C-alpha cells in the first residue's frame, strides 16, 4: 500500500438496514454481560457495503444451543465444514467463528430516539434465499407497475 495522507475521518459506522444480509464475522470477543455473571461472545459483523453490526451470543440460557446451532448452520451453508469440537464459551469456538461468512436477519429498533438496525438472528441459506427471492419478485412487480405509468 502506498501512503496517502488522510483528509477526513469517517464519523460513524454504517448500520445494516432491516432485512437479510450476507456478512463476515470480523471479530469475536469473549466477555461478560453487564451483570458480570453471564458469559457471552460479542460478534462484530461486516456487510458487503461496509455496514457494521454486533450480535451478543450469551451462554448458560435456554436459547444458547439453538443460537449456536443457527450460527453454525449459516457458516456451513457457506461451504465450511463444521469441526467436531465442543462449541461453548472457549478459545476453540472463538477461533473457529472468526473470519467466517454467515447470513443474518436485521430488524429495526428505536434506540435513544433514533431507528437503528439490530442483528436479530442468524439464518440459513434457505431462509436467506427465500427472502431474496421474495424481494426480487416484489421489485419486479414495482417495475411493472411503474412501466404502466409511462405514457
Biotite code that builds the C-alpha atoms (Angstrom):
import biotite.structure as struc

atoms = struc.array([
    struc.Atom([0.000, 0.000, 0.000], chain_id="A", res_id=1, res_name="UNK", atom_name="CA", element="C"),
    struc.Atom([1.262, 3.454, -0.817], chain_id="A", res_id=2, res_name="UNK", atom_name="CA", element="C"),
    struc.Atom([0.795, 6.093, 1.829], chain_id="A", res_id=3, res_name="UNK", atom_name="CA", element="C"),
    struc.Atom([-1.766, 8.769, 1.134], chain_id="A", res_id=4, res_name="UNK", atom_name="CA", element="C"),
    struc.Atom([-2.383, 11.263, 3.902], chain_id="A", res_id=5, res_name="UNK", atom_name="CA", element="C"),
    struc.Atom([-5.983, 11.009, 5.140], chain_id="A", res_id=6, res_name="UNK", atom_name="CA", element="C"),
    struc.Atom([-8.021, 14.165, 4.681], chain_id="A", res_id=7, res_name="UNK", atom_name="CA", element="C"),
    struc.Atom([-11.103, 13.265, 6.694], chain_id="A", res_id=8, res_name="UNK", atom_name="CA", element="C"),
    struc.Atom([-12.212, 10.695, 9.205], chain_id="A", res_id=9, res_name="UNK", atom_name="CA", element="C"),
    struc.Atom([-15.356, 8.618, 8.829], chain_id="A", res_id=10, res_name="UNK", atom_name="CA", element="C"),
    struc.Atom([-17.561, 9.925, 11.614], chain_id="A", res_id=11, res_name="UNK", atom_name="CA", element="C"),
    struc.Atom([-19.753, 6.911, 12.256], chain_id="A", res_id=12, res_name="UNK", atom_name="CA", element="C"),
    struc.Atom([-20.308, 3.320, 11.284], chain_id="A", res_id=13, res_name="UNK", atom_name="CA", element="C"),
    struc.Atom([-22.953, 2.393, 8.733], chain_id="A", res_id=14, res_name="UNK", atom_name="CA", element="C"),
    struc.Atom([-25.833, 0.394, 10.256], chain_id="A", res_id=15, res_name="UNK", atom_name="CA", element="C"),
    struc.Atom([-27.369, -2.574, 8.491], chain_id="A", res_id=16, res_name="UNK", atom_name="CA", element="C"),
    struc.Atom([-30.809, -1.759, 7.100], chain_id="A", res_id=17, res_name="UNK", atom_name="CA", element="C"),
    struc.Atom([-33.661, -4.082, 8.065], chain_id="A", res_id=18, res_name="UNK", atom_name="CA", element="C"),
    struc.Atom([-33.636, -7.281, 6.034], chain_id="A", res_id=19, res_name="UNK", atom_name="CA", element="C"),
    struc.Atom([-31.398, -10.263, 5.359], chain_id="A", res_id=20, res_name="UNK", atom_name="CA", element="C"),
    struc.Atom([-27.658, -9.886, 4.807], chain_id="A", res_id=21, res_name="UNK", atom_name="CA", element="C"),
    struc.Atom([-24.599, -11.941, 3.914], chain_id="A", res_id=22, res_name="UNK", atom_name="CA", element="C"),
    struc.Atom([-21.878, -10.969, 6.415], chain_id="A", res_id=23, res_name="UNK", atom_name="CA", element="C"),
    struc.Atom([-18.388, -11.789, 7.626], chain_id="A", res_id=24, res_name="UNK", atom_name="CA", element="C"),
    struc.Atom([-17.755, -12.380, 11.312], chain_id="A", res_id=25, res_name="UNK", atom_name="CA", element="C"),
    struc.Atom([-14.882, -9.923, 11.593], chain_id="A", res_id=26, res_name="UNK", atom_name="CA", element="C"),
    struc.Atom([-14.150, -10.344, 15.288], chain_id="A", res_id=27, res_name="UNK", atom_name="CA", element="C"),
    struc.Atom([-15.286, -12.403, 18.259], chain_id="A", res_id=28, res_name="UNK", atom_name="CA", element="C"),
    struc.Atom([-14.661, -11.063, 21.749], chain_id="A", res_id=29, res_name="UNK", atom_name="CA", element="C"),
    struc.Atom([-15.212, -13.189, 24.851], chain_id="A", res_id=30, res_name="UNK", atom_name="CA", element="C"),
    struc.Atom([-16.608, -11.094, 27.687], chain_id="A", res_id=31, res_name="UNK", atom_name="CA", element="C"),
    struc.Atom([-19.291, -10.981, 30.370], chain_id="A", res_id=32, res_name="UNK", atom_name="CA", element="C"),
    struc.Atom([-22.638, -9.222, 30.295], chain_id="A", res_id=33, res_name="UNK", atom_name="CA", element="C"),
    struc.Atom([-23.298, -6.105, 32.369], chain_id="A", res_id=34, res_name="UNK", atom_name="CA", element="C"),
    struc.Atom([-24.487, -8.283, 35.263], chain_id="A", res_id=35, res_name="UNK", atom_name="CA", element="C"),
    struc.Atom([-20.891, -9.664, 35.408], chain_id="A", res_id=36, res_name="UNK", atom_name="CA", element="C"),
    struc.Atom([-22.266, -13.203, 35.670], chain_id="A", res_id=37, res_name="UNK", atom_name="CA", element="C"),
    struc.Atom([-23.371, -14.133, 32.149], chain_id="A", res_id=38, res_name="UNK", atom_name="CA", element="C"),
    struc.Atom([-20.609, -15.205, 29.780], chain_id="A", res_id=39, res_name="UNK", atom_name="CA", element="C"),
    struc.Atom([-21.006, -14.053, 26.200], chain_id="A", res_id=40, res_name="UNK", atom_name="CA", element="C"),
    struc.Atom([-19.308, -13.559, 22.860], chain_id="A", res_id=41, res_name="UNK", atom_name="CA", element="C"),
    struc.Atom([-19.700, -10.247, 21.064], chain_id="A", res_id=42, res_name="UNK", atom_name="CA", element="C"),
    struc.Atom([-19.576, -10.911, 17.321], chain_id="A", res_id=43, res_name="UNK", atom_name="CA", element="C"),
    struc.Atom([-18.656, -7.961, 15.107], chain_id="A", res_id=44, res_name="UNK", atom_name="CA", element="C"),
    struc.Atom([-20.304, -8.409, 11.706], chain_id="A", res_id=45, res_name="UNK", atom_name="CA", element="C"),
    struc.Atom([-19.290, -6.627, 8.498], chain_id="A", res_id=46, res_name="UNK", atom_name="CA", element="C"),
    struc.Atom([-21.522, -6.442, 5.419], chain_id="A", res_id=47, res_name="UNK", atom_name="CA", element="C"),
    struc.Atom([-20.665, -6.134, 1.740], chain_id="A", res_id=48, res_name="UNK", atom_name="CA", element="C"),
    struc.Atom([-21.229, -2.354, 1.823], chain_id="A", res_id=49, res_name="UNK", atom_name="CA", element="C"),
    struc.Atom([-19.070, -1.908, 4.975], chain_id="A", res_id=50, res_name="UNK", atom_name="CA", element="C"),
    struc.Atom([-22.099, -1.983, 7.260], chain_id="A", res_id=51, res_name="UNK", atom_name="CA", element="C"),
    struc.Atom([-21.269, -2.881, 10.850], chain_id="A", res_id=52, res_name="UNK", atom_name="CA", element="C"),
    struc.Atom([-23.412, -4.731, 13.358], chain_id="A", res_id=53, res_name="UNK", atom_name="CA", element="C"),
    struc.Atom([-22.948, -6.644, 16.581], chain_id="A", res_id=54, res_name="UNK", atom_name="CA", element="C"),
    struc.Atom([-24.518, -9.815, 17.915], chain_id="A", res_id=55, res_name="UNK", atom_name="CA", element="C"),
    struc.Atom([-24.315, -10.876, 21.552], chain_id="A", res_id=56, res_name="UNK", atom_name="CA", element="C"),
    struc.Atom([-24.218, -14.650, 21.952], chain_id="A", res_id=57, res_name="UNK", atom_name="CA", element="C"),
    struc.Atom([-24.950, -15.366, 25.610], chain_id="A", res_id=58, res_name="UNK", atom_name="CA", element="C"),
    struc.Atom([-24.159, -18.665, 27.314], chain_id="A", res_id=59, res_name="UNK", atom_name="CA", element="C"),
    struc.Atom([-25.988, -20.548, 30.024], chain_id="A", res_id=60, res_name="UNK", atom_name="CA", element="C"),
    struc.Atom([-29.586, -19.896, 28.981], chain_id="A", res_id=61, res_name="UNK", atom_name="CA", element="C"),
    struc.Atom([-32.272, -21.900, 27.220], chain_id="A", res_id=62, res_name="UNK", atom_name="CA", element="C"),
    struc.Atom([-31.511, -20.318, 23.812], chain_id="A", res_id=63, res_name="UNK", atom_name="CA", element="C"),
    struc.Atom([-27.726, -20.846, 23.766], chain_id="A", res_id=64, res_name="UNK", atom_name="CA", element="C"),
    struc.Atom([-27.661, -24.196, 21.936], chain_id="A", res_id=65, res_name="UNK", atom_name="CA", element="C"),
    struc.Atom([-30.252, -23.083, 19.365], chain_id="A", res_id=66, res_name="UNK", atom_name="CA", element="C"),
    struc.Atom([-28.407, -19.818, 18.669], chain_id="A", res_id=67, res_name="UNK", atom_name="CA", element="C"),
    struc.Atom([-25.050, -21.583, 18.269], chain_id="A", res_id=68, res_name="UNK", atom_name="CA", element="C"),
    struc.Atom([-26.761, -24.150, 16.041], chain_id="A", res_id=69, res_name="UNK", atom_name="CA", element="C"),
    struc.Atom([-28.072, -21.496, 13.653], chain_id="A", res_id=70, res_name="UNK", atom_name="CA", element="C"),
    struc.Atom([-24.731, -19.671, 13.575], chain_id="A", res_id=71, res_name="UNK", atom_name="CA", element="C"),
    struc.Atom([-23.001, -22.941, 12.649], chain_id="A", res_id=72, res_name="UNK", atom_name="CA", element="C"),
    struc.Atom([-25.682, -23.862, 10.077], chain_id="A", res_id=73, res_name="UNK", atom_name="CA", element="C"),
    struc.Atom([-25.260, -20.460, 8.457], chain_id="A", res_id=74, res_name="UNK", atom_name="CA", element="C"),
    struc.Atom([-21.487, -20.923, 8.308], chain_id="A", res_id=75, res_name="UNK", atom_name="CA", element="C"),
    struc.Atom([-21.921, -24.465, 6.962], chain_id="A", res_id=76, res_name="UNK", atom_name="CA", element="C"),
    struc.Atom([-24.227, -23.105, 4.232], chain_id="A", res_id=77, res_name="UNK", atom_name="CA", element="C"),
    struc.Atom([-21.237, -21.046, 3.049], chain_id="A", res_id=78, res_name="UNK", atom_name="CA", element="C"),
    struc.Atom([-19.368, -24.302, 2.339], chain_id="A", res_id=79, res_name="UNK", atom_name="CA", element="C"),
    struc.Atom([-17.380, -24.566, 5.580], chain_id="A", res_id=80, res_name="UNK", atom_name="CA", element="C"),
    struc.Atom([-17.119, -27.964, 7.230], chain_id="A", res_id=81, res_name="UNK", atom_name="CA", element="C"),
    struc.Atom([-18.077, -27.775, 10.902], chain_id="A", res_id=82, res_name="UNK", atom_name="CA", element="C"),
    struc.Atom([-15.386, -29.456, 13.032], chain_id="A", res_id=83, res_name="UNK", atom_name="CA", element="C"),
    struc.Atom([-16.178, -31.902, 15.815], chain_id="A", res_id=84, res_name="UNK", atom_name="CA", element="C"),
    struc.Atom([-15.318, -29.622, 18.740], chain_id="A", res_id=85, res_name="UNK", atom_name="CA", element="C"),
    struc.Atom([-17.165, -28.506, 21.855], chain_id="A", res_id=86, res_name="UNK", atom_name="CA", element="C"),
    struc.Atom([-18.872, -25.262, 20.793], chain_id="A", res_id=87, res_name="UNK", atom_name="CA", element="C"),
    struc.Atom([-19.024, -23.440, 24.109], chain_id="A", res_id=88, res_name="UNK", atom_name="CA", element="C"),
    struc.Atom([-17.527, -20.425, 25.874], chain_id="A", res_id=89, res_name="UNK", atom_name="CA", element="C"),
    struc.Atom([-13.946, -21.324, 24.940], chain_id="A", res_id=90, res_name="UNK", atom_name="CA", element="C"),
    struc.Atom([-10.983, -20.349, 22.752], chain_id="A", res_id=91, res_name="UNK", atom_name="CA", element="C"),
    struc.Atom([-11.710, -23.062, 20.151], chain_id="A", res_id=92, res_name="UNK", atom_name="CA", element="C"),
    struc.Atom([-15.129, -21.570, 19.433], chain_id="A", res_id=93, res_name="UNK", atom_name="CA", element="C"),
    struc.Atom([-13.746, -18.031, 19.186], chain_id="A", res_id=94, res_name="UNK", atom_name="CA", element="C"),
    struc.Atom([-11.014, -19.157, 16.800], chain_id="A", res_id=95, res_name="UNK", atom_name="CA", element="C"),
    struc.Atom([-13.466, -21.117, 14.639], chain_id="A", res_id=96, res_name="UNK", atom_name="CA", element="C"),
    struc.Atom([-16.027, -18.293, 14.323], chain_id="A", res_id=97, res_name="UNK", atom_name="CA", element="C"),
    struc.Atom([-13.511, -15.546, 13.474], chain_id="A", res_id=98, res_name="UNK", atom_name="CA", element="C"),
    struc.Atom([-13.485, -14.666, 9.789], chain_id="A", res_id=99, res_name="UNK", atom_name="CA", element="C"),
    struc.Atom([-16.393, -16.892, 8.745], chain_id="A", res_id=100, res_name="UNK", atom_name="CA", element="C"),
    struc.Atom([-19.193, -15.876, 6.353], chain_id="A", res_id=101, res_name="UNK", atom_name="CA", element="C"),
    struc.Atom([-22.794, -16.144, 7.602], chain_id="A", res_id=102, res_name="UNK", atom_name="CA", element="C"),
    struc.Atom([-26.338, -14.933, 6.957], chain_id="A", res_id=103, res_name="UNK", atom_name="CA", element="C"),
    struc.Atom([-28.229, -12.660, 9.356], chain_id="A", res_id=104, res_name="UNK", atom_name="CA", element="C"),
    struc.Atom([-31.652, -11.106, 9.777], chain_id="A", res_id=105, res_name="UNK", atom_name="CA", element="C"),
    struc.Atom([-31.713, -7.455, 10.839], chain_id="A", res_id=106, res_name="UNK", atom_name="CA", element="C"),
    struc.Atom([-34.727, -5.684, 12.324], chain_id="A", res_id=107, res_name="UNK", atom_name="CA", element="C"),
    struc.Atom([-35.231, -2.015, 13.117], chain_id="A", res_id=108, res_name="UNK", atom_name="CA", element="C"),
    struc.Atom([-35.268, -0.897, 16.735], chain_id="A", res_id=109, res_name="UNK", atom_name="CA", element="C"),
    struc.Atom([-35.707, 2.525, 18.289], chain_id="A", res_id=110, res_name="UNK", atom_name="CA", element="C"),
    struc.Atom([-32.649, 3.486, 20.354], chain_id="A", res_id=111, res_name="UNK", atom_name="CA", element="C"),
    struc.Atom([-32.405, 6.886, 22.049], chain_id="A", res_id=112, res_name="UNK", atom_name="CA", element="C"),
    struc.Atom([-34.991, 8.324, 19.690], chain_id="A", res_id=113, res_name="UNK", atom_name="CA", element="C"),
    struc.Atom([-33.379, 7.006, 16.508], chain_id="A", res_id=114, res_name="UNK", atom_name="CA", element="C"),
    struc.Atom([-34.268, 3.947, 14.422], chain_id="A", res_id=115, res_name="UNK", atom_name="CA", element="C"),
    struc.Atom([-31.268, 1.625, 14.205], chain_id="A", res_id=116, res_name="UNK", atom_name="CA", element="C"),
    struc.Atom([-30.645, -1.747, 12.647], chain_id="A", res_id=117, res_name="UNK", atom_name="CA", element="C"),
    struc.Atom([-30.382, -4.588, 15.180], chain_id="A", res_id=118, res_name="UNK", atom_name="CA", element="C"),
    struc.Atom([-28.970, -8.011, 14.327], chain_id="A", res_id=119, res_name="UNK", atom_name="CA", element="C"),
    struc.Atom([-31.897, -10.212, 15.306], chain_id="A", res_id=120, res_name="UNK", atom_name="CA", element="C"),
    struc.Atom([-30.666, -13.687, 14.425], chain_id="A", res_id=121, res_name="UNK", atom_name="CA", element="C"),
    struc.Atom([-28.503, -15.861, 12.206], chain_id="A", res_id=122, res_name="UNK", atom_name="CA", element="C"),
    struc.Atom([-30.380, -17.628, 9.408], chain_id="A", res_id=123, res_name="UNK", atom_name="CA", element="C"),
    struc.Atom([-29.765, -20.488, 6.998], chain_id="A", res_id=124, res_name="UNK", atom_name="CA", element="C"),
    struc.Atom([-29.117, -20.122, 3.280], chain_id="A", res_id=125, res_name="UNK", atom_name="CA", element="C"),
    struc.Atom([-32.665, -21.369, 2.591], chain_id="A", res_id=126, res_name="UNK", atom_name="CA", element="C"),
    struc.Atom([-34.160, -18.563, 4.707], chain_id="A", res_id=127, res_name="UNK", atom_name="CA", element="C"),
    struc.Atom([-31.810, -16.009, 3.152], chain_id="A", res_id=128, res_name="UNK", atom_name="CA", element="C"),
    struc.Atom([-32.585, -17.133, -0.418], chain_id="A", res_id=129, res_name="UNK", atom_name="CA", element="C"),
    struc.Atom([-36.336, -17.267, 0.226], chain_id="A", res_id=130, res_name="UNK", atom_name="CA", element="C"),
    struc.Atom([-36.271, -13.674, 1.423], chain_id="A", res_id=131, res_name="UNK", atom_name="CA", element="C"),
    struc.Atom([-34.087, -12.596, -1.508], chain_id="A", res_id=132, res_name="UNK", atom_name="CA", element="C"),
    struc.Atom([-36.460, -14.312, -3.975], chain_id="A", res_id=133, res_name="UNK", atom_name="CA", element="C"),
    struc.Atom([-39.456, -12.555, -2.382], chain_id="A", res_id=134, res_name="UNK", atom_name="CA", element="C"),
    struc.Atom([-37.664, -9.195, -2.625], chain_id="A", res_id=135, res_name="UNK", atom_name="CA", element="C"),
    struc.Atom([-36.772, -9.800, -6.286], chain_id="A", res_id=136, res_name="UNK", atom_name="CA", element="C"),
    struc.Atom([-40.408, -10.624, -7.101], chain_id="A", res_id=137, res_name="UNK", atom_name="CA", element="C"),
    struc.Atom([-41.618, -7.518, -5.253], chain_id="A", res_id=138, res_name="UNK", atom_name="CA", element="C"),
    struc.Atom([-39.096, -5.357, -7.143], chain_id="A", res_id=139, res_name="UNK", atom_name="CA", element="C"),
    struc.Atom([-40.232, -6.814, -10.483], chain_id="A", res_id=140, res_name="UNK", atom_name="CA", element="C"),
    struc.Atom([-43.850, -6.061, -9.555], chain_id="A", res_id=141, res_name="UNK", atom_name="CA", element="C"),
    struc.Atom([-42.971, -2.433, -8.744], chain_id="A", res_id=142, res_name="UNK", atom_name="CA", element="C"),
    struc.Atom([-41.038, -2.112, -12.022], chain_id="A", res_id=143, res_name="UNK", atom_name="CA", element="C"),
    struc.Atom([-44.054, -3.485, -13.933], chain_id="A", res_id=144, res_name="UNK", atom_name="CA", element="C"),
    struc.Atom([-46.371, -1.011, -12.175], chain_id="A", res_id=145, res_name="UNK", atom_name="CA", element="C"),
    struc.Atom([-44.001, 1.850, -12.994], chain_id="A", res_id=146, res_name="UNK", atom_name="CA", element="C"),
    struc.Atom([-43.857, 0.731, -16.648], chain_id="A", res_id=147, res_name="UNK", atom_name="CA", element="C"),
    struc.Atom([-47.656, 1.020, -16.806], chain_id="A", res_id=148, res_name="UNK", atom_name="CA", element="C"),
    struc.Atom([-47.319, 4.673, -15.799], chain_id="A", res_id=149, res_name="UNK", atom_name="CA", element="C"),
    struc.Atom([-45.155, 5.563, -18.780], chain_id="A", res_id=150, res_name="UNK", atom_name="CA", element="C"),
    struc.Atom([-47.463, 7.323, -21.243], chain_id="A", res_id=151, res_name="UNK", atom_name="CA", element="C"),
])
